[in-house]
Amino acid sequence: MKALEEVRVLDLSRVLAGPYCTMMLADFGADIIKIEPPGVGDDSRAFGPFVGNESAYFMSLNRNKRSIILNFKRQADCDLFKELVKQADVVVENYRPGTMEKFGLGYEVLKEINPGLIYAACSGFGHTGPYRDKPAYDIIVQAMGGIMSITGPENGEPTRVGASVGDVIAGMFTAYGVMTALFYRQRTGQGQKVDVGMLDCQLAILENAIARYVTSGNVPGPLGNRHPSITPFASYTAKDGYIIVGAGNDRLWEKLCNILERPDLIKDPRFDTNLHRTNNAVELGAILNGIFTAKPIGEWIAILEKAGLPCAPINTIDKVVSDPHVAAREMIVEVEHPVAGKLKMPGVPVKMSQTPGGVNRPAPLLGQHTGEILQEMLGWDQNKVNEYLQDKD
C-alpha cells in the first residue's frame, strides 16, 4: 500500500520543475498520466546524457509514470483531455501563464467539468504580478531570487548553485501544494488552484539572508563555504584537500580547541563567543587552516568523529554514489528500462513506516500507455484505440 494510491494525476508538465513534482507524487503511488505531444514528447527526451537513444535525464525524472499522446493543437484532443479530467484528481502543468487558456483548458473551464479538481500550475513567476508573462529558466530565477548573490567565493562573482535548485525547489513546493489541496478536499470535497512561482520559491529558501538584511540594512554577499552567523562552520584545508567542520556552539568549540591542542583559543577575546568568532572569522580561519594542513582528511575525520564533532569530507559524485550509508538508505536504486536497460538513479528520500514509497517502474516510452489509459479511463474498445493511434502516426 502506498499513501497516494488511487490518486490520478494528469501531468502536462515537461523538463524539470513539473516532472519533479509528479515524480514525488508517483514515488508514493499516485497514478501519473504523462500527457505528451506527438513526435517529440517532453523536451527533456532530447537532453543528454543518453543510454543509446534514451535520455538518462528524462528517465531519472519520469519513473513510475505512464505516457499518453495528445495534441492540443487539435480540438478533438482538447475535448478528449476534458473527458480525462472528469476522471482525474489533479492536473499539473508548467506552461507560461495563459497557455492553457489559449487551448480552452484553463482552470476556470476545467473546474466546471470537475469541481473537485486540484489544478497545480508551476511557472517562472506565478499567475499574478507584473512578471507573470516573463519566460524563465532555472538560472533566471536563481539570479532574480537572490541566491546567486550569496553563493560563491567571498568577494567573488555571483555563482549559480550547481544543481538546478530553481526548478527542483519549485517542483517540491508544487508537490507540497498538491498534497495540501488533497487534504483539504478530503475534508470538504472542494478542489482548488495551486499557483507556484519559481521566483517565490527561491525567496522562500533564502533562510536568514532576508532576516540579516531587514534587521541590519547590510546586503549579504557570498561567503564561500562559511556560515554567516555560526563559526567555525566552514571548509578548512587539510594536507590532501578540504574538510568540513561544524562547531555550532560554545561546547563544541571548546571540544574542538582541545582536540587541536589549542586551549588558548577558548578564552581568546576574539573567539570566546560565537558572535566574536563570526566577527573574526577570517582571522580564525587562517589559524585553523594552519592546524588542519598537518594531517590528511581521513585522519582528521577519525579524530573529530571520535570526539563527536560534526565533520565531513567534500565528496565528489562518484564517492557519493558508492557511499555505504547511501546504499543502506537505498538512495541509489537500479531500474530496468525496456530500451535502455539497467539505469541507476536517486531513490526516494522520505522513508515512511506504513506507506513506503518506491521506484517500481521505469520512465515510459513516448505514448507507451495511450491505449491502456483510454481503455481504462474512457472505456474505449481496441478498435477505437487503434483508430486513434493510427491518426497520430
C-alpha positions as CSV (number, residue, x, y, z in Angstrom):
1,M,0.0,0.0,0.0
2,K,1.3,3.4,-0.9
3,A,0.0,6.7,0.5
4,L,-1.2,8.1,-2.8
5,E,-2.7,5.1,-4.4
6,E,-5.9,5.8,-6.3
7,V,-4.9,9.5,-6.8
8,R,-4.9,10.1,-10.5
9,V,-2.8,12.9,-11.9
10,L,-2.9,14.3,-15.5
11,D,0.6,15.6,-15.9
12,L,1.1,18.1,-18.7
13,S,4.5,19.3,-17.4
14,R,7.9,18.9,-19.1
15,V,11.6,19.2,-18.5
16,L,12.2,19.6,-14.7
17,A,10.0,21.6,-12.3
18,G,6.7,19.9,-13.1
19,P,8.1,16.5,-13.7
20,Y,10.0,16.7,-10.4
21,C,6.7,17.4,-8.7
22,T,4.9,14.5,-10.3
23,M,7.9,12.2,-9.7
24,M,7.5,12.9,-6.0
25,L,3.8,12.0,-6.2
26,A,4.4,8.9,-8.3
27,D,7.0,7.6,-5.9
28,F,4.2,7.3,-3.3
29,G,1.7,5.6,-5.5
30,A,-0.1,8.3,-7.5
31,D,-1.1,7.3,-11.0
32,I,0.8,9.8,-13.1
33,I,-0.5,10.0,-16.6
34,K,2.1,12.0,-18.5
35,I,0.4,13.7,-21.5
36,E,2.9,14.5,-24.2
37,P,2.7,15.9,-27.7
38,P,3.2,13.5,-30.6
39,G,6.6,13.2,-32.3
40,V,8.9,14.7,-29.7
41,G,7.2,14.4,-26.4
42,D,8.7,16.1,-23.3
43,D,11.5,18.3,-24.4
44,S,13.9,16.6,-22.0
45,R,13.7,13.3,-24.0
46,A,16.3,15.1,-26.2
47,F,18.5,16.1,-23.3
48,G,21.7,14.2,-22.6
49,P,23.3,12.1,-21.3
50,F,21.9,9.2,-23.3
51,V,21.9,5.5,-23.0
52,G,21.6,4.5,-26.6
53,N,18.8,6.8,-27.9
54,E,17.2,7.2,-24.5
55,S,17.8,10.2,-22.3
56,A,19.0,9.4,-18.8
57,Y,17.9,12.9,-17.8
58,F,14.3,12.1,-18.8
59,M,14.4,8.6,-17.3
60,S,15.6,9.8,-13.9
61,L,12.7,12.3,-13.6
62,N,9.8,10.3,-15.1
63,R,10.0,7.0,-13.4
64,N,6.7,5.4,-12.1
65,K,4.7,7.3,-14.8
66,R,2.6,6.3,-17.8
67,S,2.7,8.2,-21.1
68,I,-0.2,9.1,-23.4
69,I,0.0,11.2,-26.6
70,L,-2.4,14.2,-27.0
71,N,-2.1,17.1,-29.4
72,F,-3.7,20.3,-28.0
73,K,-3.5,21.9,-31.4
74,R,-6.4,19.6,-32.4
75,Q,-9.8,20.4,-30.9
76,A,-10.6,16.7,-30.8
77,D,-7.7,16.1,-28.5
78,C,-8.6,19.0,-26.3
79,D,-12.1,17.5,-25.9
80,L,-10.6,14.2,-25.1
81,F,-8.5,15.8,-22.4
82,K,-11.7,17.2,-20.9
83,E,-13.1,13.7,-20.8
84,L,-10.0,12.5,-18.9
85,V,-10.3,15.4,-16.5
86,K,-13.7,14.1,-15.4
87,Q,-11.8,11.0,-14.1
88,A,-8.9,12.8,-12.6
89,D,-8.0,14.2,-9.2
90,V,-5.1,16.5,-10.1
91,V,-3.8,18.4,-13.2
92,V,-0.2,19.6,-13.1
93,E,1.2,21.9,-15.8
94,N,4.2,24.2,-16.1
95,Y,3.3,26.3,-19.1
96,R,3.8,30.0,-19.2
97,P,0.6,31.6,-17.7
98,G,-2.2,31.9,-20.3
99,T,-1.1,28.9,-22.4
100,M,-3.8,26.6,-21.1
101,E,-6.4,29.3,-21.6
102,K,-5.4,29.5,-25.2
103,F,-6.2,25.8,-25.5
104,G,-9.5,26.4,-23.8
105,L,-8.3,24.3,-20.9
106,G,-7.6,26.8,-18.1
107,Y,-8.7,26.2,-14.5
108,E,-11.9,28.2,-14.8
109,V,-13.0,25.8,-17.6
110,L,-11.8,22.6,-16.0
111,K,-13.3,23.2,-12.6
112,E,-16.7,23.4,-14.2
113,I,-16.1,19.9,-15.6
114,N,-14.7,18.5,-12.3
115,P,-15.4,20.8,-9.2
116,G,-13.2,18.6,-7.1
117,L,-10.2,19.0,-9.4
118,I,-6.9,20.2,-8.0
119,Y,-5.2,22.3,-10.7
120,A,-1.5,22.9,-10.0
121,A,0.4,25.4,-12.1
122,C,4.1,25.9,-11.7
123,S,5.6,28.8,-13.7
124,G,8.5,31.1,-13.6
125,F,6.8,34.0,-11.8
126,G,3.3,32.7,-10.9
127,H,-0.1,33.6,-12.4
128,T,-0.3,37.1,-10.9
129,G,2.0,40.1,-10.7
130,P,3.8,42.2,-13.3
131,Y,6.3,39.5,-14.2
132,R,3.8,36.7,-14.9
133,D,4.4,36.7,-18.6
134,K,8.1,36.7,-18.5
135,P,9.9,33.5,-19.6
136,A,12.1,31.8,-17.0
137,Y,14.7,29.2,-16.7
138,D,16.4,27.9,-13.6
139,I,19.3,30.3,-13.9
140,I,16.9,33.2,-14.4
141,V,15.2,32.7,-11.1
142,Q,18.4,31.9,-9.3
143,A,19.6,35.3,-10.4
144,M,16.5,37.2,-9.7
145,G,15.7,35.4,-6.4
146,G,19.0,36.4,-4.8
147,I,20.5,33.0,-4.2
148,M,23.3,33.7,-6.8
149,S,24.3,36.9,-4.9
150,I,25.1,34.9,-1.8
151,T,26.7,31.9,-3.5
152,G,30.4,31.6,-4.5
153,P,33.8,32.6,-3.1
154,E,34.0,35.5,-0.7
155,N,34.4,38.7,-2.7
156,G,34.0,36.6,-5.9
157,E,31.4,36.8,-8.7
158,P,27.8,35.6,-8.2
159,T,27.6,31.9,-8.7
160,R,24.8,29.6,-9.8
161,V,24.1,26.7,-7.4
162,G,25.5,23.5,-9.1
163,A,22.1,21.7,-9.1
164,S,19.0,23.3,-10.7
165,V,17.5,24.5,-7.4
166,G,15.3,27.0,-9.2
167,D,13.4,24.2,-10.8
168,V,13.8,21.4,-8.2
169,I,12.6,23.6,-5.3
170,A,9.6,24.8,-7.3
171,G,8.7,21.2,-8.1
172,M,8.9,20.3,-4.4
173,F,6.7,23.2,-3.4
174,T,4.2,22.3,-6.1
175,A,4.0,18.7,-4.7
176,Y,3.6,20.2,-1.3
177,G,0.7,22.4,-2.6
178,V,-0.9,19.4,-4.3
179,M,-0.7,17.4,-1.1
180,T,-2.2,20.2,1.0
181,A,-5.0,20.6,-1.5
182,L,-5.7,16.9,-1.5
183,F,-6.0,17.0,2.3
184,Y,-8.4,20.0,2.2
185,R,-10.5,18.2,-0.5
186,Q,-10.7,15.1,1.6
187,R,-12.4,17.2,4.3
188,T,-14.5,19.4,2.2
189,G,-14.9,17.9,-1.2
190,Q,-13.7,21.1,-2.8
191,G,-10.9,21.4,-5.4
192,Q,-8.7,24.4,-5.9
193,K,-6.0,26.0,-8.0
194,V,-2.4,25.7,-6.7
195,D,-0.3,28.6,-8.2
196,V,3.5,28.2,-7.7
197,G,6.1,30.7,-9.0
198,M,9.7,29.6,-9.2
199,L,10.8,33.1,-8.1
200,D,8.6,32.8,-5.0
201,C,10.2,29.5,-4.1
202,Q,13.7,31.0,-4.3
203,L,12.8,33.7,-1.8
204,A,11.3,31.0,0.5
205,I,14.6,29.2,0.8
206,L,16.8,32.2,1.4
207,E,16.9,31.2,5.1
208,N,18.5,34.0,7.1
209,A,19.7,36.2,4.2
210,I,16.5,38.3,4.3
211,A,16.4,38.4,8.1
212,R,20.0,39.7,8.1
213,Y,19.2,42.4,5.6
214,V,15.9,43.6,7.2
215,T,17.4,43.7,10.7
216,S,20.8,45.3,9.8
217,G,20.4,47.1,6.5
218,N,23.5,45.3,5.3
219,V,23.2,43.5,2.0
220,P,24.5,39.9,2.3
221,G,27.1,38.7,-0.2
222,P,28.9,35.4,-0.9
223,L,31.0,34.0,1.9
224,G,32.4,30.8,0.3
225,N,31.8,27.8,2.5
226,R,31.5,29.6,5.8
227,H,28.2,30.3,7.6
228,P,27.2,33.9,8.0
229,S,26.3,33.6,11.7
230,I,27.9,30.4,13.1
231,T,31.7,29.9,13.4
232,P,33.6,27.7,12.9
233,F,31.2,26.3,10.3
234,A,33.1,26.0,7.1
235,S,35.7,24.2,5.0
236,Y,39.3,24.0,6.0
237,T,42.5,22.9,4.2
238,A,43.8,19.5,5.3
239,K,47.0,18.0,4.0
240,D,45.3,16.4,1.0
241,G,42.2,18.5,0.4
242,Y,39.3,20.2,2.1
243,I,37.5,19.1,5.2
244,I,34.2,20.5,6.6
245,V,34.0,21.2,10.3
246,G,30.9,22.5,12.1
247,A,31.3,23.6,15.7
248,G,27.9,25.1,16.1
249,N,28.0,26.1,19.8
250,D,30.4,27.0,22.6
251,R,30.6,23.4,23.9
252,L,31.7,22.1,20.5
253,W,34.1,25.0,20.1
254,E,35.8,24.2,23.4
255,K,36.0,20.5,22.4
256,L,37.5,21.4,19.1
257,C,40.1,23.6,20.6
258,N,41.2,20.8,23.0
259,I,41.4,18.3,20.1
260,L,43.5,20.7,18.1
261,E,45.7,21.3,21.2
262,R,44.9,25.0,21.2
263,P,43.0,25.5,24.5
264,D,44.3,29.1,24.5
265,L,41.7,29.9,21.8
266,I,38.8,29.1,24.1
267,K,39.3,32.2,26.2
268,D,40.8,34.4,23.4
269,P,38.6,37.5,23.4
270,R,38.5,37.3,19.6
271,F,36.9,33.9,19.7
272,D,35.3,33.4,23.2
273,T,31.7,33.7,21.9
274,N,30.1,32.7,18.6
275,L,29.5,36.3,17.8
276,H,33.2,37.2,18.3
277,R,34.3,34.1,16.3
278,T,31.9,35.2,13.5
279,N,33.1,38.8,13.5
280,N,36.7,37.5,13.3
281,A,36.0,34.5,11.0
282,V,38.8,35.3,8.5
283,E,41.4,35.5,11.2
284,L,40.2,32.3,12.9
285,G,40.1,30.6,9.5
286,A,43.7,31.3,8.9
287,I,44.6,29.8,12.3
288,L,42.5,26.7,11.8
289,N,43.9,26.2,8.3
290,G,47.4,26.3,9.7
291,I,46.5,23.4,12.0
292,F,44.4,21.3,9.7
293,T,47.2,21.2,7.0
294,A,49.2,19.0,9.3
295,K,47.1,15.8,8.7
296,P,45.2,14.3,5.7
297,I,41.4,14.4,5.6
298,G,40.9,10.7,6.7
299,E,42.9,11.2,9.9
300,W,41.1,14.3,10.8
301,I,37.7,12.7,10.2
302,A,38.6,9.8,12.5
303,I,39.9,12.2,15.3
304,L,36.9,14.6,15.1
305,E,34.2,11.9,14.8
306,K,35.6,10.0,17.8
307,A,35.1,13.2,19.8
308,G,31.6,13.7,18.4
309,L,32.4,16.8,16.4
310,P,30.4,17.2,13.1
311,C,32.7,16.9,10.2
312,A,32.8,15.6,6.6
313,P,34.9,15.2,3.5
314,I,33.7,17.1,0.4
315,N,32.6,14.1,-1.7
316,T,32.7,14.0,-5.4
317,I,29.7,12.4,-7.1
318,D,31.5,9.1,-7.6
319,K,32.1,8.9,-3.9
320,V,28.5,9.8,-3.0
321,V,27.1,7.1,-5.3
322,S,29.3,4.4,-3.7
323,D,28.9,5.6,-0.1
324,P,27.8,2.7,2.2
325,H,25.3,4.8,4.1
326,V,23.7,6.0,0.8
327,A,23.5,2.3,-0.1
328,A,22.0,1.4,3.3
329,R,19.3,4.1,2.9
330,E,18.5,2.8,-0.7
331,M,19.3,6.2,-2.1
332,I,20.8,4.8,-5.3
333,V,18.4,2.4,-7.0
334,E,18.6,0.5,-10.3
335,V,15.7,0.4,-12.7
336,E,15.3,-1.8,-15.8
337,H,14.2,0.2,-18.8
338,P,12.7,-1.6,-21.8
339,V,15.1,0.0,-24.2
340,A,18.0,1.5,-22.2
341,G,18.4,-1.5,-19.9
342,K,19.6,-1.0,-16.4
343,L,20.0,2.5,-15.1
344,K,20.9,3.8,-11.6
345,M,19.2,6.9,-10.2
346,P,18.5,8.5,-6.9
347,G,16.0,6.7,-4.6
348,V,13.1,8.0,-2.5
349,P,14.4,10.3,0.3
350,V,11.3,10.2,2.5
351,K,11.1,6.9,4.5
352,M,7.7,6.0,5.8
353,S,7.0,3.1,8.1
354,Q,3.5,2.2,6.9
355,T,3.3,3.5,3.3
356,P,6.8,3.5,1.9
357,G,7.5,5.0,-1.5
358,G,9.5,3.2,-4.2
359,V,10.7,3.1,-7.7
360,N,8.5,0.4,-9.3
361,R,8.5,1.1,-13.0
362,P,10.9,2.8,-15.4
363,A,10.1,6.0,-17.3
364,P,7.7,5.4,-20.1
365,L,8.4,5.4,-23.8
366,L,6.6,8.2,-25.7
367,G,2.9,7.3,-25.8
368,Q,3.6,3.8,-24.4
369,H,0.4,3.6,-22.4
370,T,-2.0,5.6,-24.7
371,G,-4.2,2.6,-25.5
372,E,-4.2,1.2,-22.0
373,I,-5.2,4.6,-20.5
374,L,-8.0,5.3,-23.0
375,Q,-9.4,1.8,-22.4
376,E,-9.1,2.1,-18.6
377,M,-10.4,5.7,-18.1
378,L,-12.9,6.1,-21.0
379,G,-13.9,2.5,-21.7
380,W,-12.7,2.5,-25.3
381,D,-12.5,-0.8,-27.1
382,Q,-9.4,-1.9,-29.0
383,N,-10.8,-0.8,-32.4
384,K,-11.4,2.7,-31.2
385,V,-7.9,2.8,-29.7
386,N,-6.3,1.6,-32.9
387,E,-8.2,4.2,-34.9
388,Y,-7.0,6.9,-32.6
389,L,-3.4,5.7,-32.7
390,Q,-3.4,5.5,-36.5
391,D,-4.5,9.1,-36.6
392,K,-1.4,10.0,-34.6
393,D,1.1,8.4,-37.0
